[in-house]
Amino acid sequence: MNTMKRILLGCLALSIFSNAFAQDLSISGPDKKLRVDVSLDTGKLYYQVFLDGKQMLEKSPLGLKGPQGDLSVKLHLVGNESRKIEETYEELKIKKSKVQYQANELIGRFENEAKQKLDVIFRVSNNDIAFRYHVPQVGEPANFIIEEEVSGYKFPSFTTTFLTPQATPMIGWMKTKPSYEEEYNPDQAMGVPSKYGVGYTFPALFHVGDQGWVLLSETGVDALYCGSKLSEGSKDGLYKIAFPESGENNGIGRANPTIGLPGYTPWRTLTVGSNLKPIVETTVPFDVVEPKYKASKNYSFGRSTWSWLEWQDGSINFEDQKKFVDLSAAMGYEFVLVDNWWDTRIGHQKIEELVAYGKEKNVGICLWYNSNGFWNDAPQGPKNRMNTATERKKEMAWMQRLGIKGIKVDFFGGDKQETLKLYEDILSDANDHGLVVIFHGCTLPRGWERMYPNFVGSEAVLASENLIFTQHANDTEAFNASLHPFIRNAVASMDFGPVLLNKQHNRENSGGTIRKTTETFQLATAVLFQTPVQNFGITPNNLTEMPGHVIDFMKQVPTTWDETLFIDGYPGKYAVLARRHGDTWYIAGINAEEKEKTIHVSLPMLSGNTIVVYSDDKSRNPKKEEIKLSKNKTIKLTLQSGGGTIIVGQ
């Protein structure tokens, strides 16, 4: 990824006031609409957020606490610095391939009575805020144990929430939680206790009434910190940063992080908009981070088939995997994912034969691995190949010799600093051996698409496998899908495993759970859900059972995007997005409401007059038609309940 960076140092228009009771700083985005005010009140540090003069966050706390000192009280301002930031970077794996980031940065320098120092760094762009702490070394101590990060978010009383709970440790299937696979509660009042009582996972969406929306997350988290979450909320609207539970990772490792001095915490991010457009289009998770190492090769991305999703464990044998290599070849796909148990049910020697077979068909092989041997009870193999450096490098050297394209690593144990180190170690070693990486049963990626050039995406969502496991997941599929563009997929690539064309979720397409959404809905998720390698849920029988235009669409749909635009929608109800690949636009919409929905969509980005529209007829069957656009580039879309539409044009 080529990065051109230009940082312009300069004085910003800061409002700086000092008196016996308060010391205040203020910083705005380049267009002056988004503003952060930072203040001291009786030695405690706070910030507030305003958009177009309307308060989006009320007085919210800042600071750190540790056994070496309390950097949240008895503080005073000792200085400040400011600069303008202009940066252009390219990243093929996110929602926009070329990003121009412009922001203003403010560094407030504070001291407590013991002369211990804390720097608070704010970056403000037109719709995004990122802040973090820098702890300088003062004297002999060379580390700082962070017992509490005081950072909080105090919302106006009329705010409603779109949150998903953090699970308690060592629960769920084979004690594999937390794994970011819980359900959302839309438009819920603040302060309602979460399902498990231990807070909420990032990202977190808040609807500040008529004033707009705020999306909270974090980025830049690596081996030097833990993954954080939101605390339980108070009824007056305060949510705070919270650390992992002590029981995560089977109790191994400390829950709260330690940083070396001088050291930084990760970035806390807030995307703020008067509507949902900035929420969907934000790139802040990637704007404020840098690549941690160079790519060892030019990695390729694309489409994959995946037998395990519909055919489950019984398909993990040599002959069935050849069938899916053939399926990928017939579709023009780049990859096949071979899932759990391959080490015992196929074996390393037969995998070598499968790789050779794939090369004949121009299809690359990706392999599944269990991340661990001791932090949960998941029995699937290969085990104990990814959790230690010696075994990991040995296994990766074998994969590199064969020409394996990538790995999917599953069943992580939580968000502790020790676990985050394992993620980074896997990624770094995989890069040394030319492998891309997908994580499942895992944490949220936090800027990793830019930080790690061989990172592809993570699950961290109630993904498509649940459609096979429960009818409830099928009954709520449209609802959940209409949330992801605004929350989970807004901040990171999401390995959902979309497009299940079987009407019934089993190998024979004749039993099991029943799909409630239409085929066009399924096609739309190939565009709506973003990740650079899509493990699609299509199966060999779909080639003959589906209409030709359905299969043809799946043959040509891309997985990398040059531009993403919000068109219309509301989380939990419906979503319409536009994504551009080269000169071609794909506009995808789905409807999660119980009734048919008609919307008028403006498409000024299209230069041509003719578009191809995929939709559902009155009988919910898929149809394709060519339509002439009106001069004003608008079109009326009718979305069936649980249905979808796709527009393709240039």
Secondary structure, DSSP 8 states (H G I E B T S, - for coil): --EEEEEEE-------EE-SS-EEEEEE-TTS-EEEEEEEETTEEEEEEEETTEEEEEEEEE-EEETTEEETSS-EEEEEEEEEEEEEEE-TTSS-SEEEEEEEEEEEEEE-TT--EEEEEEEE-SSEEEEEEEE---SS--EEE-SEE--EEE--TT-EEEE-B---TT-SGGG---SS----EEEEETT---SSSS-B-S-EEEEEGGGEEEEEEEE---TTS---EE----TTSEEEEE---TTGGGG-S-SS-EEESSEE--EEEEEEESSSHHHHH--HHHHT---SS--SS----EEEEEHHHHH-GGG-SHHHHHHHHHHHHHHT-SEEEE-TTHHHHT-HHHHHHHHHHHHHHT-EEEEEEE--SSSS----SS-SSSSSHHHHHHHHHHHHHHT--EEEEE----S-HHHHHHHHHHHHHHHHTT-EEEE-S----SSHHHH-TTEEEE--SS-THHHHH-HHHHHTHHHHHTTGGGTHHHHS-B--------SBSSTTSSSSSB--S-HHHHHHHHHHS--SEEEE---TTHHHHS-HHHHHHHHH--S--SEEEEEEEETTTEEEEEEEETTEEEEEEEE-SSS-EEEEEE-TT--SSEEEEEEE-TTS-EEEEEEE--TT-EEEEEE-TT-EEEEEE-
